[in-house]
């Protein structure tokens, strides 16, 4: 079963700014290319290559951002917990999952592994229980727990 990645408002703003910058860069370099082609001055091949690269890179960045927005999810099957973030994919063996903890106060879902590493699951809160039940179905040895404690990181006594 797949669970769609939930982006924070800050990430959505960053994506929008990156799209705007990519569009601005593309437009600016397209204008530069047309000016260079209509100019009486002969440009070197290096200048044309640099302008074309500056046209391709914003397109590549836009494709990367779009793939992150559209293709980011968590997938649970009998053998693996797959984390897909755009074009990047991580697979974790289900047998390595030790426990899953739902923090109801902070609205955080965490998966802990036998090697003591952890994974924060960034999905919509209404899907927390579905995610946990799918994880428990895939691996009967996973312990489930709930917590209502504050995050202790960075806090001093």
Backbone as numpy.savetxt, mean C-alpha at the origin, in Angstrom:
# Nx Ny Nz CAx CAy CAz Cx Cy Cz
-10.15 -15.56 0.83 -10.99 -14.39 0.83 -10.10 -13.14 0.83
-10.51 -12.11 0.12 -9.74 -10.87 0.02 -10.36 -9.78 0.88
-9.48 -8.98 1.48 -9.90 -7.83 2.27 -9.17 -6.61 1.75
-9.91 -5.63 1.30 -9.36 -4.41 0.69 -8.59 -3.59 1.70
-7.45 -3.10 1.29 -6.60 -2.24 2.10 -7.33 -0.92 2.36
-7.26 -0.42 3.57 -7.90 0.85 3.92 -6.82 1.91 4.08
-6.89 2.95 3.26 -5.91 4.02 3.31 -6.38 5.12 4.24
-5.43 5.68 4.98 -5.75 6.79 5.87 -5.98 8.05 5.03
-6.55 9.05 5.66 -6.80 10.32 4.97 -5.48 10.94 4.52
-4.45 10.82 5.35 -3.14 11.38 4.99 -2.59 10.71 3.73
-2.75 9.39 3.62 -2.28 8.69 2.42 -3.07 9.12 1.19
-4.37 9.32 1.35 -5.19 9.77 0.21 -4.74 11.16 -0.25
-4.40 12.01 0.70 -3.91 13.35 0.35 -2.56 13.24 -0.36
-1.68 12.39 0.14 -0.37 12.19 -0.51 -0.56 11.68 -1.93
-1.47 10.72 -2.14 -1.74 10.22 -3.49 -2.23 11.34 -4.39
-3.14 12.17 -3.89 -3.68 13.28 -4.70 -2.58 14.27 -5.06
-1.70 14.58 -4.11 -0.59 15.51 -4.38 0.36 14.90 -5.42
0.63 13.60 -5.29 1.52 12.94 -6.26 0.91 12.94 -7.66
-0.40 12.70 -7.75 -1.08 12.78 -9.05 -0.96 14.19 -9.63
-1.19 15.20 -8.80 -1.11 16.58 -9.27 0.30 16.93 -9.73
1.31 16.51 -8.97 2.70 16.76 -9.37 3.04 16.04 -10.67
2.59 14.80 -10.80 2.87 14.05 -12.02 2.20 14.70 -13.22
0.96 15.16 -13.05 0.26 15.84 -14.14 0.96 17.14 -14.51
1.36 17.90 -13.50 2.08 19.15 -13.76 3.41 18.92 -14.47
4.13 17.91 -14.02 5.43 17.57 -14.64 5.22 17.13 -16.09
4.21 16.31 -16.32 3.93 15.84 -17.68 3.57 17.01 -18.59
2.69 17.88 -18.13 2.26 19.03 -18.94 3.44 19.95 -19.23
4.24 20.25 -18.22 5.40 21.13 -18.37 6.38 20.58 -19.41
6.67 19.29 -19.33 7.63 18.70 -20.26 7.05 18.50 -21.65
5.74 18.34 -21.75 5.11 18.28 -23.07 5.22 19.64 -23.77
5.01 20.70 -23.01 5.18 22.06 -23.55 6.63 22.27 -23.99
7.57 21.82 -23.16 9.00 21.94 -23.51 9.32 21.19 -24.79
8.73 20.00 -24.97 8.98 19.21 -26.16 8.44 19.92 -27.40
7.22 20.46 -27.33 6.65 21.18 -28.48 7.45 22.43 -28.80
7.92 23.13 -27.78 8.75 24.31 -28.01 10.08 23.93 -28.66
10.64 22.82 -28.23 11.91 22.37 -28.80 11.73 21.95 -30.26
10.63 21.30 -30.56 10.39 20.86 -31.93 10.10 22.02 -32.87
9.46 23.07 -32.38 9.13 24.22 -33.23 10.23 25.27 -33.26
11.25 25.07 -32.47 12.34 26.05 -32.39 13.27 25.93 -33.59
13.86 27.06 -33.95 14.84 27.09 -35.05 16.19 26.54 -34.58
16.38 26.54 -33.27 17.65 26.06 -32.72 17.63 24.54 -32.68
18.69 23.94 -33.17 18.80 22.49 -33.21 19.26 21.98 -31.84
18.45 21.13 -31.22 18.82 20.55 -29.93 19.57 19.25 -30.15
20.40 18.91 -29.19 21.12 17.64 -29.24 20.19 16.51 -28.85
20.58 15.31 -29.20 19.76 14.13 -28.90 19.58 13.98 -27.39
20.58 14.37 -26.61 20.50 14.30 -25.15 19.31 15.11 -24.63
19.08 16.27 -25.18 17.97 17.11 -24.75 16.62 16.44 -25.03
16.49 15.84 -26.21 15.25 15.15 -26.54 15.02 13.94 -25.63
16.09 13.20 -25.37 15.97 12.03 -24.48 15.56 12.45 -23.09
16.14 13.53 -22.57 15.79 13.98 -21.22 14.33 14.45 -21.16
13.86 15.11 -22.20 12.46 15.55 -22.22 11.52 14.34 -22.29
11.86 13.37 -23.12 11.02 12.17 -23.24 11.01 11.39 -21.93
12.15 11.27 -21.27 12.19 10.60 -19.96 11.32 11.34 -18.95
11.36 12.65 -19.01 10.54 13.45 -18.10 9.05 13.35 -18.42
8.72 12.85 -19.61 7.32 12.57 -19.94 6.92 11.17 -19.49
7.84 10.24 -19.55 7.55 8.85 -19.19 7.46 8.66 -17.67
8.34 9.32 -16.92 8.35 9.13 -15.46 7.05 9.53 -14.77
6.42 10.66 -15.10 5.14 10.95 -14.46 4.05 9.92 -14.77
4.11 9.37 -15.99 3.15 8.33 -16.34 3.41 7.08 -15.49
4.66 6.72 -15.34 5.02 5.55 -14.52 4.61 5.75 -13.06
4.81 6.93 -12.54 4.41 7.21 -11.15 2.90 7.14 -11.02
2.17 7.66 -11.98 0.71 7.60 -11.94 0.21 6.16 -12.02
0.84 5.35 -12.84 0.47 3.93 -12.93 0.76 3.22 -11.60
1.89 3.53 -10.97 2.25 2.93 -9.69 1.23 3.31 -8.61
0.87 4.57 -8.53 -0.10 5.03 -7.54 -1.46 4.37 -7.78
-1.87 4.31 -9.04 -3.14 3.68 -9.38 -3.14 2.21 -9.00
-2.02 1.52 -9.24 -1.95 0.11 -8.87 -2.02 -0.06 -7.35
-1.43 0.87 -6.61 -1.52 0.80 -5.15 -2.96 0.99 -4.70
-3.65 1.94 -5.27 -5.03 2.22 -4.87 -5.95 1.06 -5.25
-5.80 0.53 -6.44 -6.72 -0.50 -6.92 -6.36 -1.92 -6.51
-5.08 -2.19 -6.32 -4.63 -3.57 -6.12 -3.96 -3.79 -4.77
-4.46 -3.20 -3.72 -3.90 -3.42 -2.40 -4.94 -4.14 -1.54
-4.54 -5.32 -1.05 -5.48 -6.13 -0.29 -4.72 -7.17 0.54
-5.45 -7.80 1.42 -4.98 -8.96 2.18 -5.80 -10.15 1.70
-5.14 -11.27 1.46 -5.83 -12.46 0.99 -5.48 -13.62 1.91
-6.49 -14.32 2.33 -6.29 -15.48 3.21 -6.74 -16.72 2.47
-5.83 -17.70 2.37 -6.21 -19.01 1.86 -5.66 -20.06 2.83
-5.78 -21.31 2.49 -5.39 -22.37 3.41 -3.88 -22.42 3.70
-3.08 -21.93 2.77 -1.62 -22.03 2.94 -0.94 -20.71 3.27
-1.51 -19.59 2.81 -0.80 -18.32 2.94 -1.71 -17.17 3.35
-1.08 -16.21 4.01 -1.64 -14.88 4.21 -0.87 -13.99 3.26
-1.53 -13.47 2.26 -0.89 -12.68 1.23 -1.21 -11.21 1.45
-0.16 -10.38 1.43 -0.33 -8.94 1.52 0.10 -8.36 0.19
-0.84 -7.77 -0.51 -0.57 -7.18 -1.83 -0.69 -5.67 -1.69
0.37 -4.97 -2.04 0.39 -3.50 -1.99 0.85 -3.01 -3.34
-0.11 -2.78 -4.24 0.23 -2.37 -5.61 0.91 -3.51 -6.33
2.14 -3.27 -6.76 2.89 -4.30 -7.47 3.73 -5.16 -6.53
3.76 -4.80 -5.25 4.54 -5.56 -4.26 3.66 -6.61 -3.58
4.23 -7.79 -3.38 3.48 -8.88 -2.74 4.35 -9.55 -1.69
3.77 -9.77 -0.51 4.41 -10.55 0.55 3.50 -11.71 0.89
4.09 -12.90 1.04 3.33 -14.07 1.43 3.89 -14.61 2.74
2.97 -14.90 3.65 3.33 -15.47 4.94 2.67 -16.83 5.04
3.43 -17.82 5.49 2.85 -19.15 5.67 1.84 -19.12 6.80
0.71 -19.75 6.60 -0.31 -19.80 7.63 0.17 -20.52 8.87
1.05 -21.50 8.68 1.54 -22.25 9.84 2.42 -21.38 10.74
2.92 -20.24 10.22 3.76 -19.34 11.01 2.95 -18.31 11.81
1.65 -18.23 11.54 0.80 -17.27 12.26 0.54 -17.83 13.65
0.85 -17.04 14.67 0.70 -17.48 16.05 -0.63 -17.00 16.64
-0.90 -15.69 16.51 -2.16 -15.18 17.06 -2.58 -13.92 16.34
-3.84 -13.58 16.56 -4.41 -12.36 16.01 -5.08 -11.64 17.18
-4.80 -10.32 17.27 -5.31 -9.53 18.38 -6.07 -8.33 17.83
-7.29 -8.18 18.32 -8.11 -7.03 17.94 -8.15 -6.07 19.12
-7.62 -4.85 18.90 -7.67 -3.83 19.93 -8.91 -2.99 19.67
-9.92 -3.18 20.52 -11.20 -2.52 20.30 -11.16 -1.03 20.65
-10.23 -0.65 21.53 -10.13 0.76 21.91 -9.45 1.59 20.82
-8.33 1.05 20.30 -7.57 1.77 19.26 -8.03 1.44 17.85
-8.92 0.44 17.74 -9.43 0.00 16.44 -8.31 -0.46 15.52
-7.47 -1.36 16.07 -6.32 -1.91 15.36 -6.43 -3.42 15.38
-6.07 -4.04 14.27 -6.02 -5.49 14.16 -4.57 -5.87 13.89
-4.03 -6.77 14.70 -2.64 -7.18 14.55 -2.51 -8.68 14.44
-1.60 -9.12 13.60 -1.28 -10.53 13.45 0.15 -10.72 13.93
0.34 -11.66 14.85 1.67 -11.95 15.38 2.11 -13.31 14.88
3.39 -13.42 14.56 3.94 -14.65 14.01 4.80 -15.35 15.05
5.12 -16.61 14.80 5.90 -17.42 15.74 7.30 -16.88 15.95
7.85 -16.17 14.96 9.19 -15.60 15.11 9.14 -14.24 15.82
8.00 -13.92 16.43 7.76 -12.70 17.21 7.68 -11.44 16.37
7.57 -11.57 15.05 7.31 -10.41 14.21 5.79 -10.17 14.20
5.42 -8.98 13.80 4.00 -8.61 13.82 3.62 -7.91 12.52
2.34 -7.94 12.23 1.81 -7.29 11.04 0.54 -6.56 11.44
0.50 -5.28 11.17 -0.69 -4.49 11.43 -1.58 -4.58 10.20
-2.83 -4.98 10.40 -3.77 -5.17 9.31 -4.57 -3.88 9.12
-4.46 -3.28 7.96 -5.11 -2.01 7.67 -6.33 -2.24 6.77
-7.41 -2.65 7.40 -8.67 -2.84 6.69 -9.76 -2.08 7.44
-10.92 -1.98 6.81 -12.04 -1.31 7.45 -12.43 -2.07 8.72
-12.71 -1.33 9.75 -13.01 -1.92 11.06 -14.19 -2.89 11.02
-15.14 -2.65 10.16 -16.30 -3.53 10.09 -15.95 -4.92 9.55
-14.74 -5.08 8.97 -14.32 -6.38 8.45 -13.35 -7.10 9.39
-13.08 -6.54 10.57 -12.15 -7.17 11.51 -12.59 -8.59 11.87
-13.86 -8.76 12.22 -14.35 -10.08 12.63 -14.31 -11.07 11.48
-14.64 -10.63 10.27 -14.56 -11.52 9.10 -13.12 -11.96 8.85
-12.18 -11.01 8.97 -10.77 -11.32 8.77 -10.32 -12.36 9.79
-10.67 -12.13 11.05 -10.26 -13.05 12.12 -10.86 -14.44 11.91
-12.12 -14.50 11.54 -12.74 -15.82 11.35 -12.13 -16.56 10.16
-11.79 -15.84 9.09 -11.13 -16.48 7.94 -9.74 -16.99 8.33
-9.04 -16.20 9.13 -7.71 -16.61 9.60 -7.80 -17.84 10.48
-8.79 -17.87 11.36 -8.98 -19.02 12.24 -9.43 -20.26 11.47
-10.19 -20.07 10.40 -10.59 -21.20 9.55 -9.39 -21.80 8.83
-8.48 -20.92 8.38 -7.33 -21.37 7.62 -6.29 -22.05 8.51
-6.20 -21.63 9.76 -5.24 -22.23 10.69 -5.91 -22.36 12.05
-6.23 -23.58 12.40 -6.93 -23.85 13.66 -6.07 -23.57 14.89
-4.75 -23.48 14.72 -3.84 -23.29 15.85 -3.64 -21.82 16.20
-4.26 -20.91 15.48 -4.12 -19.48 15.74 -4.95 -19.12 16.97
-4.33 -18.37 17.88 -5.04 -17.88 19.06 -5.65 -16.52 18.73
-6.86 -16.31 19.22 -7.55 -15.04 19.00 -7.68 -14.33 20.34
-7.45 -13.02 20.31 -7.61 -12.25 21.54 -8.09 -10.84 21.24
-8.70 -10.25 22.24 -9.13 -8.86 22.15 -8.46 -8.08 23.27
-8.23 -6.81 23.00 -7.57 -5.95 23.98 -8.26 -4.59 23.95
-8.17 -3.90 25.08 -8.67 -2.52 25.12 -7.63 -1.60 25.73
-6.37 -2.01 25.66 -5.27 -1.22 26.22 -4.77 -0.20 25.21
-4.22 0.89 25.76 -3.58 1.90 24.92 -2.26 1.36 24.42
-1.77 1.91 23.33 -0.47 1.55 22.79 0.61 2.04 23.71
1.50 1.17 24.15 2.54 1.53 25.12 3.80 2.10 24.46
3.91 2.03 23.15 5.12 2.51 22.47 5.28 4.00 22.63
6.46 4.41 22.95 6.78 5.84 23.00 6.27 6.55 24.24
5.60 5.83 25.13 5.09 6.47 26.34 6.02 6.15 27.50
6.30 7.14 28.30 7.14 6.93 29.46 6.30 6.89 30.72
6.82 6.22 31.72 6.08 6.07 32.97 6.19 7.26 33.86
